[in-house]
Amino acid sequence: QVQLVESGGGLVQAGGSLRLSCAASGRTLSSYVMGWFRQAPGKEREFVAGISRSGAIQYADSVKGRFTISRDNAKNTVYLRMNSLKPEDTAVYYCAVRTGYLLAQSFSEYDYWGQGTQVTVSS
């Protein structure tokens, strides 16, 4: 069983930045896809960014140019750097692991989930 713990969420003003971290325990994730999702009140969970073992990356159109996903396989950790934050970025952010090699954007394709970390962007 893979366990994921997110950190780095908080309250930030519009235009500010945050870096989220997701640390995995139990076993290495070097062969797995890792991703970030978010869910705002009253909305469905949506894909934010994903990264494969080889470094291939996908972003949701809403965050392109502002967010950066990266991973450190030696630390079993994935990061999400969020710049130029907007109020509409407010959500609970979840990291997730897909036990496969190919990038995917559907939450149903991911097998392990963290508990989430709240990001609130004030205007």
N, C-alpha and C positions, 0 to 999 in steps of 0.2 A: 504494500500500500504506500502510495506517495502522499506525503503531507506537504501542503503549501501554506506559507504564512506571508501575507502582504504587510507592508509597512510604508510609511511616508505620506499618507494622506493627511489632510487637514484643511484649514481655512486659509484662503488666499484671495487677494484682491484681483480684479480683472487686470490682465496684462502681466501678472506674475507668473512664477514658475514653481513647479514641484517635481521631485523625482520619486517615483514609486519603486519599491523593491519587492521581489518575491523570492523567498528562500525555500528551497525544497529539501526535505529530509528523506532518509531511508536508502536511496540509491541514486546513482548518477543519472543524469538526464541528457547526456551528450547525443543520444540518438533520437531524441524526441522533439516534436514541435512544441513550442511554448507560445502562449498568446495572452493578450489582455482583452477583457470585455468590460462593459459598463452597463449599469442599469439605473435610470433615473426614475423618480416616482411616477407611477402611472404609465410607464413605457416598458417595452420589451427589452430584454437583454440584447445588446448589440456588440458586434465585433469592433474592436479598436485597432489592434495591431497584432501581427504574428511574425514569428521568426523560426526558421528551420535550422537544423544542425549545420548546414552548409552556409548559413548566413542569408539566405533568401528572405526577403521581408515584404510584407503586405500591410497597407494602412487603409483604414476607412477614409473616404474622401473628406469627411468632416474634420479630420485631424492632420491631413497631409501638410507638410511644411511647418508644423508646430510641434508634433510629438515625434520622439525617437525611441525605438525599441532596441535593446541590446541584450546580450547574454554573456555570462561568464560560466562556461561549463565546469571549470575547475571548482567553482564555488556553488554550483547547482543553483544559480541565481539568474533571474531575468529582471530587467529594469525597464521602466518607462519614464523617459524624461518629457515633461510637459511644459512647453513654453507658450507665451502669449495666451494664457488661459482666458476663457470666456465664461460668462454665467451659464451658458448652455452646456458646458463641460461638467457641470455639477452632477454627480452620480456616485454610486458605489462602484468601485473598480475592483474587478476580480482577475486574478491570474489563473491560468489553466494550462494543463498539459495534455497533449494528444500523443498517444502511444503509437506513433507512426512517423513517416518521413516527409509526407507531403503537407504543405500548408492548407489550412481549411479556415473558413470564416463562420461556420455554423456552430453554435454552442453544443449541438448534439454530437459533433465530431470530437469533442474533447472529453477526456476520461477522468481527470482529477481537477479539483477546484479548491481554491482558497476560500476563506471566509469573507473576504472583501475588506476594503478600506474606503472610508468616506472622503470624497473630495468635494469641497464646497467653494465655489468661486463667487465672490460678492461683487456687486457693481457700485 
